[in-house]
Amino acid sequence: MKQSGAAGRLATLRLLVQRFAFLSLIVASVALMILGKADIVLIERTRALVADAIAPLLDAMARPAATIAQVTENFHELANLRTENARLKEENAKLMHWQTVARRLEAENTVLHDQLNYVPDPDPAFVTARVIGDMGSAFGQSMLLGAGAKDGVRKGQAVLTGEALAGHVAEVGARSSRLLLITDINARTPVMLEATRTRAILTGDNSQRPRLNYITGSPTISVGDRVVTAASGGAFPPGIPVGMVSSVTDGIVRVEPFVQRHRLEFVSIVDFGLGGILPFERPPPPERRRRGREE
């Protein structure tokens, strides 16, 4: 009888809790809101204490998830490293092959030069200048360089970035100069196809891909053929990389330059000792004094 009475009271208490639980939560929430308005500092301190107490538990709960994520990421990185390692091994084997070929050709070239008493070209002088302004527009593509006549810059000199041709110096001031890019509509660059030695003129048209004009003969031109400078007209020395053939459509050959205009920061203004595309400016001869009446 005692057990049944205790169980009945426990069931009654549980029923009362279930009935008034929702109402109790509402009352507690209203009380907390009123208390928060009355004493903000107390609520902030209580919130900070609760956060400090819960933080270790949250940290402990988050560690397994972070550990699982890190392990998964490590597996992905390991798979990527294996693929990258295989690719690098393949590239390394190719590079070793080409290194062997290059050394053999270099040795043969040295022997042939010695037998022919070959006179090497002199090392050109150059000036490194910063690109300080982009003067490009829909009507022309040129850039302003931070080197001028005081630095030894003259009209017609070649402008390189790395080993590739960017253009030539079109105007020279005392402290600055203007670079005319090979893509400019006024640019005419003598070039040749490196494989077939076919000569042509690279004509700019203010687009990103200038075209080849005045191609000698009827050569077979394919996409991917390298284009280098030719020695025609004494503008540039032969062999400076210019670009690659990007398209051959209806007899129109387009070239993708190695130099990207938006990436130019520093360039080399090189003096190869040639006349260049534009003649050098020479000071006018001194005027002769007239004799006769003036005497």
C-alpha atoms as an extended CHARMM CRD file, in Angstrom:
* protein
*
       295  EXT
         1         1  MET       CA              0.0000000000        0.0000000000        0.0000000000  PROA      1               0.0000000000
         2         2  LYS       CA              2.8370000000        2.3580000000        0.8050000000  PROA      2               0.0000000000
         3         3  GLN       CA              4.4870000000        1.6850000000       -2.5480000000  PROA      3               0.0000000000
         4         4  SER       CA              1.3020000000        2.3190000000       -4.4420000000  PROA      4               0.0000000000
         5         5  GLY       CA              0.7670000000        5.5860000000       -2.5480000000  PROA      5               0.0000000000
         6         6  ALA       CA              4.3030000000        6.7990000000       -3.3260000000  PROA      6               0.0000000000
         7         7  ALA       CA              3.9010000000        5.8680000000       -6.9690000000  PROA      7               0.0000000000
         8         8  GLY       CA              0.6080000000        7.7730000000       -7.0980000000  PROA      8               0.0000000000
         9         9  ARG       CA              2.1670000000       10.9080000000       -5.6180000000  PROA      9               0.0000000000
        10        10  LEU       CA              5.0970000000       10.6350000000       -8.0630000000  PROA      10              0.0000000000
        11        11  ALA       CA              2.7160000000       10.3070000000      -10.9880000000  PROA      11              0.0000000000
        12        12  THR       CA              0.7270000000       13.3110000000       -9.7440000000  PROA      12              0.0000000000
        13        13  LEU       CA              3.8950000000       15.3930000000       -9.4150000000  PROA      13              0.0000000000
        14        14  ARG       CA              5.0180000000       14.4130000000      -12.8990000000  PROA      14              0.0000000000
        15        15  LEU       CA              1.6450000000       15.3940000000      -14.2880000000  PROA      15              0.0000000000
        16        16  LEU       CA              1.8100000000       18.7780000000      -12.5910000000  PROA      16              0.0000000000
        17        17  VAL       CA              5.3100000000       19.3720000000      -13.9830000000  PROA      17              0.0000000000
        18        18  GLN       CA              4.1790000000       18.4860000000      -17.4660000000  PROA      18              0.0000000000
        19        19  ARG       CA              1.1890000000       20.7960000000      -17.2350000000  PROA      19              0.0000000000
        20        20  PHE       CA              3.0110000000       23.8070000000      -15.8610000000  PROA      20              0.0000000000
        21        21  ALA       CA              6.4510000000       23.3390000000      -17.5760000000  PROA      21              0.0000000000
        22        22  PHE       CA              5.6140000000       25.4870000000      -20.5810000000  PROA      22              0.0000000000
        23        23  LEU       CA              4.0850000000       28.2010000000      -18.4060000000  PROA      23              0.0000000000
        24        24  SER       CA              7.1240000000       28.0960000000      -16.1170000000  PROA      24              0.0000000000
        25        25  LEU       CA              9.4850000000       28.5810000000      -19.0560000000  PROA      25              0.0000000000
        26        26  ILE       CA              7.4940000000       31.5850000000      -20.2650000000  PROA      26              0.0000000000
        27        27  VAL       CA              7.5450000000       33.1350000000      -16.7930000000  PROA      27              0.0000000000
        28        28  ALA       CA             11.3060000000       32.4980000000      -16.4930000000  PROA      28              0.0000000000
        29        29  SER       CA             11.9460000000       34.0940000000      -19.8870000000  PROA      29              0.0000000000
        30        30  VAL       CA              9.9330000000       37.1920000000      -18.9770000000  PROA      30              0.0000000000
        31        31  ALA       CA             11.7620000000       37.4080000000      -15.6750000000  PROA      31              0.0000000000
        32        32  LEU       CA             15.1370000000       37.1750000000      -17.3890000000  PROA      32              0.0000000000
        33        33  MET       CA             14.1300000000       39.8960000000      -19.8650000000  PROA      33              0.0000000000
        34        34  ILE       CA             13.0430000000       42.1990000000      -17.0420000000  PROA      34              0.0000000000
        35        35  LEU       CA             16.2040000000       41.4240000000      -15.1100000000  PROA      35              0.0000000000
        36        36  GLY       CA             18.3140000000       42.1010000000      -18.2110000000  PROA      36              0.0000000000
        37        37  LYS       CA             16.7260000000       45.4930000000      -18.6370000000  PROA      37              0.0000000000
        38        38  ALA       CA             17.1610000000       46.2690000000      -14.9860000000  PROA      38              0.0000000000
        39        39  ASP       CA             20.7860000000       45.1520000000      -14.6160000000  PROA      39              0.0000000000
        40        40  ILE       CA             22.6690000000       44.7790000000      -17.9010000000  PROA      40              0.0000000000
        41        41  VAL       CA             26.0310000000       44.3380000000      -16.2040000000  PROA      41              0.0000000000
        42        42  LEU       CA             24.7720000000       41.3540000000      -14.1920000000  PROA      42              0.0000000000
        43        43  ILE       CA             23.3830000000       39.6710000000      -17.2970000000  PROA      43              0.0000000000
        44        44  GLU       CA             26.6360000000       40.2150000000      -19.1990000000  PROA      44              0.0000000000
        45        45  ARG       CA             28.6370000000       38.7330000000      -16.3370000000  PROA      45              0.0000000000
        46        46  THR       CA             26.2870000000       35.7620000000      -16.1360000000  PROA      46              0.0000000000
        47        47  ARG       CA             26.5120000000       35.2630000000      -19.9020000000  PROA      47              0.0000000000
        48        48  ALA       CA             30.3100000000       35.3770000000      -19.7270000000  PROA      48              0.0000000000
        49        49  LEU       CA             30.3650000000       32.8310000000      -16.8780000000  PROA      49              0.0000000000
        50        50  VAL       CA             28.0660000000       30.4920000000      -18.7910000000  PROA      50              0.0000000000
        51        51  ALA       CA             30.1580000000       30.8600000000      -21.9280000000  PROA      51              0.0000000000
        52        52  ASP       CA             33.3570000000       30.1170000000      -19.9870000000  PROA      52              0.0000000000
        53        53  ALA       CA             31.7500000000       27.0550000000      -18.4940000000  PROA      53              0.0000000000
        54        54  ILE       CA             30.4460000000       25.7510000000      -21.8250000000  PROA      54              0.0000000000
        55        55  ALA       CA             33.5560000000       26.5960000000      -23.8850000000  PROA      55              0.0000000000
        56        56  PRO       CA             35.6210000000       23.5500000000      -22.7850000000  PROA      56              0.0000000000
        57        57  LEU       CA             32.7020000000       21.2550000000      -23.5740000000  PROA      57              0.0000000000
        58        58  LEU       CA             32.2210000000       22.7840000000      -27.0130000000  PROA      58              0.0000000000
        59        59  ASP       CA             35.9640000000       22.5990000000      -27.6460000000  PROA      59              0.0000000000
        60        60  ALA       CA             36.0380000000       18.9280000000      -26.6830000000  PROA      60              0.0000000000
        61        61  MET       CA             33.0430000000       18.2310000000      -28.9180000000  PROA      61              0.0000000000
        62        62  ALA       CA             34.5980000000       20.1060000000      -31.8370000000  PROA      62              0.0000000000
        63        63  ARG       CA             37.9670000000       18.3410000000      -31.6610000000  PROA      63              0.0000000000
        64        64  PRO       CA             36.7870000000       14.9970000000      -33.0760000000  PROA      64              0.0000000000
        65        65  ALA       CA             35.1080000000       16.7150000000      -36.0150000000  PROA      65              0.0000000000
        66        66  ALA       CA             38.2130000000       18.8290000000      -36.6820000000  PROA      66              0.0000000000
        67        67  THR       CA             40.4170000000       15.7580000000      -36.3960000000  PROA      67              0.0000000000
        68        68  ILE       CA             38.2560000000       13.8290000000      -38.8480000000  PROA      68              0.0000000000
        69        69  ALA       CA             38.2980000000       16.7790000000      -41.2800000000  PROA      69              0.0000000000
        70        70  GLN       CA             42.0990000000       17.0640000000      -40.9820000000  PROA      70              0.0000000000
        71        71  VAL       CA             42.5790000000       13.3310000000      -41.5820000000  PROA      71              0.0000000000
        72        72  THR       CA             40.3240000000       13.5080000000      -44.6410000000  PROA      72              0.0000000000
        73        73  GLU       CA             42.2420000000       16.4980000000      -45.9490000000  PROA      73              0.0000000000
        74        74  ASN       CA             45.5190000000       14.6680000000      -45.3970000000  PROA      74              0.0000000000
        75        75  PHE       CA             44.2590000000       11.7230000000      -47.4370000000  PROA      75              0.0000000000
        76        76  HSD       CA             43.2820000000       14.0620000000      -50.2820000000  PROA      76              0.0000000000
        77        77  GLU       CA             46.6560000000       15.8120000000      -50.1250000000  PROA      77              0.0000000000
        78        78  LEU       CA             48.4280000000       12.4430000000      -50.1490000000  PROA      78              0.0000000000
        79        79  ALA       CA             46.5600000000       11.3910000000      -53.2700000000  PROA      79              0.0000000000
        80        80  ASN       CA             47.3430000000       14.7470000000      -54.9130000000  PROA      80              0.0000000000
        81        81  LEU       CA             50.9930000000       14.4480000000      -53.9170000000  PROA      81              0.0000000000
        82        82  ARG       CA             51.2410000000       11.0410000000      -55.5300000000  PROA      82              0.0000000000
        83        83  THR       CA             49.7670000000       12.3640000000      -58.7680000000  PROA      83              0.0000000000
        84        84  GLU       CA             52.0030000000       15.4440000000      -58.6450000000  PROA      84              0.0000000000
        85        85  ASN       CA             55.0450000000       13.2960000000      -57.8950000000  PROA      85              0.0000000000
        86        86  ALA       CA             54.3490000000       11.0860000000      -60.9120000000  PROA      86              0.0000000000
        87        87  ARG       CA             53.9270000000       14.1360000000      -63.1410000000  PROA      87              0.0000000000
        88        88  LEU       CA             57.1350000000       15.7210000000      -61.8500000000  PROA      88              0.0000000000
        89        89  LYS       CA             59.0560000000       12.4890000000      -62.4380000000  PROA      89              0.0000000000
        90        90  GLU       CA             57.8200000000       12.4090000000      -66.0140000000  PROA      90              0.0000000000
        91        91  GLU       CA             58.7450000000       16.0570000000      -66.5650000000  PROA      91              0.0000000000
        92        92  ASN       CA             62.1330000000       15.5010000000      -64.9460000000  PROA      92              0.0000000000
        93        93  ALA       CA             62.8400000000       12.6110000000      -67.3170000000  PROA      93              0.0000000000
        94        94  LYS       CA             61.9420000000       14.8130000000      -70.2910000000  PROA      94              0.0000000000
        95        95  LEU       CA             64.1120000000       17.6430000000      -68.9900000000  PROA      95              0.0000000000
        96        96  MET       CA             67.0580000000       15.3070000000      -68.4710000000  PROA      96              0.0000000000
        97        97  HSD       CA             66.6600000000       14.1130000000      -72.0510000000  PROA      97              0.0000000000
        98        98  TRP       CA             66.6030000000       17.6530000000      -73.4090000000  PROA      98              0.0000000000
        99        99  GLN       CA             69.5080000000       18.6080000000      -71.1760000000  PROA      99              0.0000000000
       100       100  THR       CA             71.5600000000       15.8010000000      -72.7190000000  PROA      100             0.0000000000
       101       101  VAL       CA             70.5590000000       16.9270000000      -76.2150000000  PROA      101             0.0000000000
       102       102  ALA       CA             71.3950000000       20.5560000000      -75.4010000000  PROA      102             0.0000000000
       103       103  ARG       CA             74.8360000000       19.6400000000      -74.0380000000  PROA      103             0.0000000000
       104       104  ARG       CA             75.6370000000       17.5580000000      -77.1150000000  PROA      104             0.0000000000
       105       105  LEU       CA             74.5280000000       20.3700000000      -79.4370000000  PROA      105             0.0000000000
       106       106  GLU       CA             76.5030000000       22.8840000000      -77.3950000000  PROA      106             0.0000000000
       107       107  ALA       CA             79.6370000000       20.7550000000      -77.7030000000  PROA      107             0.0000000000
       108       108  GLU       CA             79.1200000000       20.3450000000      -81.4640000000  PROA      108             0.0000000000
       109       109  ASN       CA             78.4770000000       24.0650000000      -81.8150000000  PROA      109             0.0000000000
       110       110  THR       CA             81.6920000000       24.8970000000      -79.9630000000  PROA      110             0.0000000000
       111       111  VAL       CA             83.7230000000       22.5560000000      -82.1870000000  PROA      111             0.0000000000
       112       112  LEU       CA             82.2000000000       23.9900000000      -85.3620000000  PROA      112             0.0000000000
       113       113  HSD       CA             82.8230000000       27.5500000000      -84.2110000000  PROA      113             0.0000000000
       114       114  ASP       CA             86.4560000000       26.7210000000      -83.5230000000  PROA      114             0.0000000000
       115       115  GLN       CA             86.8750000000       25.1170000000      -86.9450000000  PROA      115             0.0000000000
       116       116  LEU       CA             85.2250000000       28.0130000000      -88.7710000000  PROA      116             0.0000000000
       117       117  ASN       CA             86.9690000000       30.7290000000      -86.7330000000  PROA      117             0.0000000000
       118       118  TYR       CA             83.5340000000       32.0800000000      -85.9040000000  PROA      118             0.0000000000
       119       119  VAL       CA             83.4570000000       35.5980000000      -84.4940000000  PROA      119             0.0000000000
       120       120  PRO       CA             80.7260000000       35.8130000000      -81.7950000000  PROA      120             0.0000000000
       121       121  ASP       CA             78.4120000000       38.7860000000      -81.5950000000  PROA      121             0.0000000000
       122       122  PRO       CA             79.3810000000       41.4120000000      -79.0360000000  PROA      122             0.0000000000
       123       123  ASP       CA             77.3400000000       41.5580000000      -75.8650000000  PROA      123             0.0000000000
       124       124  PRO       CA             74.7140000000       44.2910000000      -76.2680000000  PROA      124             0.0000000000
       125       125  ALA       CA             74.3510000000       47.1180000000      -73.7890000000  PROA      125             0.0000000000
       126       126  PHE       CA             71.0080000000       47.5160000000      -72.1180000000  PROA      126             0.0000000000
       127       127  VAL       CA             69.0950000000       49.6820000000      -69.6810000000  PROA      127             0.0000000000
       128       128  THR       CA             66.3800000000       48.3390000000      -67.3960000000  PROA      128             0.0000000000
       129       129  ALA       CA             63.4150000000       50.6780000000      -67.0760000000  PROA      129             0.0000000000
       130       130  ARG       CA             60.1240000000       50.6030000000      -65.2260000000  PROA      130             0.0000000000
       131       131  VAL       CA             56.8270000000       50.9270000000      -67.0510000000  PROA      131             0.0000000000
       132       132  ILE       CA             55.3870000000       54.1090000000      -65.5520000000  PROA      132             0.0000000000
       133       133  GLY       CA             52.3500000000       54.5870000000      -67.7630000000  PROA      133             0.0000000000
       134       134  ASP       CA             50.0460000000       52.7080000000      -70.1030000000  PROA      134             0.0000000000
       135       135  MET       CA             49.1670000000       54.9230000000      -73.0490000000  PROA      135             0.0000000000
       136       136  GLY       CA             47.1590000000       52.2420000000      -74.8230000000  PROA      136             0.0000000000
       137       137  SER       CA             43.7360000000       52.9020000000      -76.2730000000  PROA      137             0.0000000000
       138       138  ALA       CA             41.5300000000       51.7200000000      -79.1090000000  PROA      138             0.0000000000
       139       139  PHE       CA             43.7150000000       53.7070000000      -81.5160000000  PROA      139             0.0000000000
       140       140  GLY       CA             47.1840000000       52.6290000000      -80.3780000000  PROA      140             0.0000000000
       141       141  GLN       CA             49.1420000000       50.5280000000      -77.9360000000  PROA      141             0.0000000000
       142       142  SER       CA             52.1920000000       52.0880000000      -76.3280000000  PROA      142             0.0000000000
       143       143  MET       CA             53.6980000000       52.5230000000      -72.8780000000  PROA      143             0.0000000000
       144       144  LEU       CA             55.6990000000       55.1680000000      -71.0920000000  PROA      144             0.0000000000
       145       145  LEU       CA             59.0850000000       54.0780000000      -69.7320000000  PROA      145             0.0000000000
       146       146  GLY       CA             61.0540000000       55.6820000000      -66.9340000000  PROA      146             0.0000000000
       147       147  ALA       CA             64.3330000000       56.0300000000      -68.8760000000  PROA      147             0.0000000000
       148       148  GLY       CA             65.3150000000       58.5760000000      -71.4820000000  PROA      148             0.0000000000
       149       149  ALA       CA             68.1780000000       60.1600000000      -73.3780000000  PROA      149             0.0000000000
       150       150  LYS       CA             70.1340000000       60.8010000000      -70.1790000000  PROA      150             0.0000000000
       151       151  ASP       CA             70.2030000000       57.0410000000      -69.6380000000  PROA      151             0.0000000000
       152       152  GLY       CA             71.4480000000       56.2850000000      -73.1530000000  PROA      152             0.0000000000
       153       153  VAL       CA             68.0670000000       55.4670000000      -74.6930000000  PROA      153             0.0000000000
       154       154  ARG       CA             67.6620000000       56.2380000000      -78.4080000000  PROA      154             0.0000000000
       155       155  LYS       CA             64.9510000000       55.8370000000      -80.9980000000  PROA      155             0.0000000000
       156       156  GLY       CA             64.6350000000       52.4710000000      -82.6570000000  PROA      156             0.0000000000
       157       157  GLN       CA             66.2260000000       50.4440000000      -79.8770000000  PROA      157             0.0000000000
       158       158  ALA       CA             64.6490000000       47.0870000000      -79.1330000000  PROA      158             0.0000000000
       159       159  VAL       CA             62.6650000000       46.6380000000      -75.9350000000  PROA      159             0.0000000000
       160       160  LEU       CA             62.6820000000       43.1580000000      -74.3930000000  PROA      160             0.0000000000
       161       161  THR       CA             61.1000000000       41.5470000000      -71.3870000000  PROA      161             0.0000000000
       162       162  GLY       CA             63.0200000000       38.4660000000      -70.4010000000  PROA      162             0.0000000000
       163       163  GLU       CA             64.0910000000       37.0250000000      -73.7610000000  PROA      163             0.0000000000
       164       164  ALA       CA             61.0190000000       38.0550000000      -75.7780000000  PROA      164             0.0000000000
       165       165  LEU       CA             60.4940000000       41.1500000000      -77.9160000000  PROA      165             0.0000000000
       166       166  ALA       CA             57.9780000000       43.6810000000      -76.6270000000  PROA      166             0.0000000000
       167       167  GLY       CA             58.5130000000       46.4190000000      -79.2280000000  PROA      167             0.0000000000
       168       168  HSD       CA             60.8460000000       49.3240000000      -79.9220000000  PROA      168             0.0000000000
       169       169  VAL       CA             61.4440000000       52.8420000000      -78.6700000000  PROA      169             0.0000000000
       170       170  ALA       CA             59.4180000000       55.2990000000      -80.7370000000  PROA      170             0.0000000000
       171       171  GLU       CA             60.0110000000       58.5750000000      -78.8710000000  PROA      171             0.0000000000
       172       172  VAL       CA             62.6960000000       59.6890000000      -76.4690000000  PROA      172             0.0000000000
       173       173  GLY       CA             62.6490000000       62.4710000000      -73.9220000000  PROA      173             0.0000000000
       174       174  ALA       CA             65.2640000000       63.5390000000      -71.4300000000  PROA      174             0.0000000000
       175       175  ARG       CA             63.9710000000       61.3250000000      -68.6180000000  PROA      175             0.0000000000
       176       176  SER       CA             61.3620000000       59.1350000000      -70.2950000000  PROA      176             0.0000000000
       177       177  SER       CA             60.6510000000       57.3210000000      -73.5410000000  PROA      177             0.0000000000
       178       178  ARG       CA             57.6970000000       55.7590000000      -75.3210000000  PROA      178             0.0000000000
       179       179  LEU       CA             57.5490000000       52.0540000000      -76.0990000000  PROA      179             0.0000000000
       180       180  LEU       CA             55.6300000000       51.1240000000      -79.2380000000  PROA      180             0.0000000000
       181       181  LEU       CA             54.3590000000       47.5700000000      -78.7650000000  PROA      181             0.0000000000
       182       182  ILE       CA             54.4860000000       45.0330000000      -81.5970000000  PROA      182             0.0000000000
       183       183  THR       CA             50.6740000000       44.9130000000      -81.4540000000  PROA      183             0.0000000000
       184       184  ASP       CA             50.2880000000       48.6240000000      -82.2470000000  PROA      184             0.0000000000
       185       185  ILE       CA             48.7180000000       49.5110000000      -85.5930000000  PROA      185             0.0000000000
       186       186  ASN       CA             51.8660000000       51.4310000000      -86.5510000000  PROA      186             0.0000000000
       187       187  ALA       CA             54.2700000000       48.5860000000      -85.6870000000  PROA      187             0.0000000000
       188       188  ARG       CA             55.9880000000       46.6820000000      -88.5030000000  PROA      188             0.0000000000
       189       189  THR       CA             58.4310000000       44.0310000000      -87.2870000000  PROA      189             0.0000000000
       190       190  PRO       CA             60.5730000000       41.8910000000      -89.6380000000  PROA      190             0.0000000000
       191       191  VAL       CA             60.2410000000       38.2860000000      -88.4890000000  PROA      191             0.0000000000
       192       192  MET       CA             60.7180000000       34.7340000000      -89.6920000000  PROA      192             0.0000000000
       193       193  LEU       CA             59.3800000000       31.2990000000      -88.8520000000  PROA      193             0.0000000000
       194       194  GLU       CA             62.0280000000       29.5800000000      -86.7640000000  PROA      194             0.0000000000
       195       195  ALA       CA             61.5510000000       26.1140000000      -88.2600000000  PROA      195             0.0000000000
       196       196  THR       CA             61.3520000000       26.9500000000      -91.9810000000  PROA      196             0.0000000000
       197       197  ARG       CA             63.2610000000       30.2900000000      -91.9040000000  PROA      197             0.0000000000
       198       198  THR       CA             60.4010000000       31.8420000000      -93.8810000000  PROA      198             0.0000000000
       199       199  ARG       CA             60.5050000000       35.6140000000      -93.6660000000  PROA      199             0.0000000000
       200       200  ALA       CA             57.5260000000       37.8910000000      -93.1570000000  PROA      200             0.0000000000
       201       201  ILE       CA             56.4240000000       41.1830000000      -91.6160000000  PROA      201             0.0000000000
       202       202  LEU       CA             54.5170000000       41.1310000000      -88.3360000000  PROA      202             0.0000000000
       203       203  THR       CA             51.8690000000       43.8180000000      -88.6620000000  PROA      203             0.0000000000
       204       204  GLY       CA             50.0970000000       45.1630000000      -85.6060000000  PROA      204             0.0000000000
       205       205  ASP       CA             46.4150000000       46.0790000000      -85.7460000000  PROA      205             0.0000000000
       206       206  ASN       CA             45.7100000000       47.0670000000      -82.1060000000  PROA      206             0.0000000000
       207       207  SER       CA             44.4950000000       43.5410000000      -81.3410000000  PROA      207             0.0000000000
       208       208  GLN       CA             46.1020000000       41.0100000000      -79.0340000000  PROA      208             0.0000000000
       209       209  ARG       CA             47.1870000000       38.8670000000      -81.9990000000  PROA      209             0.0000000000
       210       210  PRO       CA             48.9830000000       40.7020000000      -84.8400000000  PROA      210             0.0000000000
       211       211  ARG       CA             49.0740000000       39.1340000000      -88.2910000000  PROA      211             0.0000000000
       212       212  LEU       CA             51.8280000000       38.0260000000      -90.6560000000  PROA      212             0.0000000000
       213       213  ASN       CA             52.0130000000       39.8650000000      -93.9750000000  PROA      213             0.0000000000
       214       214  TYR       CA             54.3370000000       39.6930000000      -96.9950000000  PROA      214             0.0000000000
       215       215  ILE       CA             55.1820000000       36.0460000000      -96.3590000000  PROA      215             0.0000000000
       216       216  THR       CA             57.9220000000       34.9240000000      -98.7520000000  PROA      216             0.0000000000
       217       217  GLY       CA             57.1410000000       31.8940000000     -100.9020000000  PROA      217             0.0000000000
       218       218  SER       CA             54.3030000000       29.4900000000     -100.1950000000  PROA      218             0.0000000000
       219       219  PRO       CA             55.3430000000       27.7930000000      -96.9710000000  PROA      219             0.0000000000
       220       220  THR       CA             53.2540000000       25.4810000000      -94.8580000000  PROA      220             0.0000000000
       221       221  ILE       CA             52.4310000000       27.3820000000      -91.6760000000  PROA      221             0.0000000000
       222       222  SER       CA             50.9550000000       25.4810000000      -88.7540000000  PROA      222             0.0000000000
       223       223  VAL       CA             49.5270000000       26.5300000000      -85.4250000000  PROA      223             0.0000000000
       224       224  GLY       CA             52.2820000000       26.4370000000      -82.8100000000  PROA      224             0.0000000000
       225       225  ASP       CA             55.1450000000       27.4970000000      -85.1020000000  PROA      225             0.0000000000
       226       226  ARG       CA             57.5660000000       29.8100000000      -83.3120000000  PROA      226             0.0000000000
       227       227  VAL       CA             58.1160000000       33.2810000000      -84.7200000000  PROA      227             0.0000000000
       228       228  VAL       CA             61.4300000000       35.1030000000      -84.1420000000  PROA      228             0.0000000000
       229       229  THR       CA             62.9550000000       38.3330000000      -85.3860000000  PROA      229             0.0000000000
       230       230  ALA       CA             64.7440000000       38.5080000000      -88.7300000000  PROA      230             0.0000000000
       231       231  ALA       CA             67.7580000000       40.6020000000      -89.6420000000  PROA      231             0.0000000000
       232       232  SER       CA             65.9270000000       42.3420000000      -92.4940000000  PROA      232             0.0000000000
       233       233  GLY       CA             66.4500000000       46.0790000000      -92.6150000000  PROA      233             0.0000000000
       234       234  GLY       CA             68.9100000000       46.1050000000      -89.7280000000  PROA      234             0.0000000000
       235       235  ALA       CA             66.0850000000       46.6550000000      -87.2440000000  PROA      235             0.0000000000
       236       236  PHE       CA             66.7280000000       43.7390000000      -84.8810000000  PROA      236             0.0000000000
       237       237  PRO       CA             69.2530000000       40.9310000000      -84.6240000000  PROA      237             0.0000000000
       238       238  PRO       CA             67.9030000000       37.5590000000      -85.7430000000  PROA      238             0.0000000000
       239       239  GLY       CA             66.5120000000       35.0300000000      -83.3260000000  PROA      239             0.0000000000
       240       240  ILE       CA             64.7430000000       37.1350000000      -80.6820000000  PROA      240             0.0000000000
       241       241  PRO       CA             61.5450000000       35.2670000000      -79.7020000000  PROA      241             0.0000000000
       242       242  VAL       CA             58.3760000000       37.0950000000      -80.7280000000  PROA      242             0.0000000000
       243       243  GLY       CA             55.4770000000       34.6610000000      -80.4010000000  PROA      243             0.0000000000
       244       244  MET       CA             53.7530000000       31.5800000000      -81.7470000000  PROA      244             0.0000000000
       245       245  VAL       CA             51.3110000000       31.1240000000      -84.6000000000  PROA      245             0.0000000000
       246       246  SER       CA             47.8610000000       30.9710000000      -83.0040000000  PROA      246             0.0000000000
       247       247  SER       CA             45.5980000000       30.6030000000      -86.0360000000  PROA      247             0.0000000000
       248       248  VAL       CA             45.7130000000       30.1540000000      -89.8060000000  PROA      248             0.0000000000
       249       249  THR       CA             42.3100000000       31.0020000000      -91.2830000000  PROA      249             0.0000000000
       250       250  ASP       CA             41.5570000000       31.8790000000      -94.9150000000  PROA      250             0.0000000000
       251       251  GLY       CA             45.1640000000       32.8280000000      -95.5480000000  PROA      251             0.0000000000
       252       252  ILE       CA             45.3240000000       35.1140000000      -92.5050000000  PROA      252             0.0000000000
       253       253  VAL       CA             48.0430000000       34.0790000000      -90.0750000000  PROA      253             0.0000000000
       254       254  ARG       CA             47.7270000000       35.3700000000      -86.5160000000  PROA      254             0.0000000000
       255       255  VAL       CA             50.5470000000       35.3440000000      -83.9550000000  PROA      255             0.0000000000
       256       256  GLU       CA             50.1910000000       35.1300000000      -80.1680000000  PROA      256             0.0000000000
       257       257  PRO       CA             53.0110000000       37.2860000000      -78.7070000000  PROA      257             0.0000000000
       258       258  PHE       CA             55.0630000000       35.9420000000      -75.8410000000  PROA      258             0.0000000000
       259       259  VAL       CA             54.8020000000       39.3280000000      -74.1450000000  PROA      259             0.0000000000
       260       260  GLN       CA             51.4960000000       40.1470000000      -72.4700000000  PROA      260             0.0000000000
       261       261  ARG       CA             50.8500000000       43.8670000000      -72.2710000000  PROA      261             0.0000000000
       262       262  HSD       CA             49.0270000000       43.8400000000      -68.9270000000  PROA      262             0.0000000000
       263       263  ARG       CA             51.9550000000       42.0000000000      -67.2690000000  PROA      263             0.0000000000
       264       264  LEU       CA             54.6910000000       44.4640000000      -68.1900000000  PROA      264             0.0000000000
       265       265  GLU       CA             56.3790000000       46.0500000000      -65.1700000000  PROA      265             0.0000000000
       266       266  PHE       CA             60.0820000000       46.1970000000      -66.0300000000  PROA      266             0.0000000000
       267       267  VAL       CA             61.6240000000       46.0380000000      -69.5050000000  PROA      267             0.0000000000
       268       268  SER       CA             65.1360000000       46.0380000000      -70.9560000000  PROA      268             0.0000000000
       269       269  ILE       CA             65.9950000000       48.6420000000      -73.5710000000  PROA      269             0.0000000000
       270       270  VAL       CA             68.7450000000       46.9370000000      -75.5530000000  PROA      270             0.0000000000
       271       271  ASP       CA             71.3080000000       48.5750000000      -77.8130000000  PROA      271             0.0000000000
       272       272  PHE       CA             72.3790000000       45.9720000000      -80.3970000000  PROA      272             0.0000000000
       273       273  GLY       CA             74.3820000000       48.5500000000      -82.3260000000  PROA      273             0.0000000000
       274       274  LEU       CA             71.9670000000       48.4560000000      -85.2690000000  PROA      274             0.0000000000
       275       275  GLY       CA             70.1780000000       51.2480000000      -87.0460000000  PROA      275             0.0000000000
       276       276  GLY       CA             66.8460000000       50.2210000000      -85.6690000000  PROA      276             0.0000000000
       277       277  ILE       CA             63.4210000000       50.7840000000      -87.1330000000  PROA      277             0.0000000000
       278       278  LEU       CA             63.7290000000       54.5410000000      -86.6780000000  PROA      278             0.0000000000
       279       279  PRO       CA             66.8940000000       56.4620000000      -87.5550000000  PROA      279             0.0000000000
       280       280  PHE       CA             68.9260000000       57.9150000000      -84.7330000000  PROA      280             0.0000000000
       281       281  GLU       CA             68.6250000000       61.6260000000      -84.2580000000  PROA      281             0.0000000000
       282       282  ARG       CA             71.8400000000       63.4420000000      -85.0270000000  PROA      282             0.0000000000
       283       283  PRO       CA             72.5900000000       67.0440000000      -84.1170000000  PROA      283             0.0000000000
       284       284  PRO       CA             72.4450000000       69.4010000000      -87.0930000000  PROA      284             0.0000000000
       285       285  PRO       CA             75.8080000000       70.4900000000      -88.5360000000  PROA      285             0.0000000000
       286       286  PRO       CA             77.0830000000       73.8740000000      -87.3640000000  PROA      286             0.0000000000
       287       287  GLU       CA             76.2910000000       76.8050000000      -89.6400000000  PROA      287             0.0000000000
       288       288  ARG       CA             79.1860000000       78.1580000000      -91.6790000000  PROA      288             0.0000000000
       289       289  ARG       CA             79.8570000000       81.8480000000      -91.4910000000  PROA      289             0.0000000000
       290       290  ARG       CA             79.5370000000       83.7040000000      -94.7200000000  PROA      290             0.0000000000
       291       291  ARG       CA             82.5560000000       85.5010000000      -95.9220000000  PROA      291             0.0000000000
       292       292  GLY       CA             82.7080000000       88.4820000000      -98.1690000000  PROA      292             0.0000000000
       293       293  ARG       CA             80.3810000000       91.2610000000      -97.2760000000  PROA      293             0.0000000000
       294       294  GLU       CA             80.2960000000       90.2990000000      -93.6100000000  PROA      294             0.0000000000
       295       295  GLU       CA             84.0420000000       90.7340000000      -93.4540000000  PROA      295             0.0000000000
